């Protein structure tokens, strides 16, 4: 996201502060564990949101970073799509920030994440809808990561998100239905010719009629046509229960079309009574 980093990390931190105020879950882990452990997949440094989680877990917390292309000796080389070599029940909190769109096989990833998280722990994941350069539903982003194209593949959504965060989804959907004149929805990031921009500013250009009620159906269909994945509750609930949701559409801050959803996930079948500790 580049220039959006500050806004993204501020949103993540504020959302996680809200979760902790509601539940006290991080503090409970720190109180009951001799070695609270935070594992950050797809991350290589302690950004403000991770700093908050570490501090909330307590001063004894150990932090480890895992990335497919480590740029520091302190980062463990690990592909988020191949976590099999990581041990069972190894961390209290597993995070995946700004990388969930790289998930190639959602069921495999969710199963591995559940295996790695300790009983009573959490996975915290954010999910991208739209792209920085265009309000599209099929994740057609294809950035170069590790000097090779790495397509955006997977996202998550559920009806509760759409009910709880109406302004965020409505603002994004308005742009999906009528993108700004400068946004190229066919080739995100490519400039729109001046004549086309003028025509669009005068009322021409791409038009859709997507509604919030139809969002999940259309998103599912467009991702499927592109060979990509929308994780939905039926799959998520095989592995995790969604304990907390938050959402933010970043266009207002930076004129980028990134709608991000945040989930705090409790592994199914591995719960402890942290709510009562």
Order of alpha helices (4+ residues) and beta strands (2+ residues): alpha-alpha-beta-alpha-beta-beta-beta-alpha-beta-beta-beta-beta-alpha-alpha-alpha-alpha-beta-alpha-beta-alpha-beta
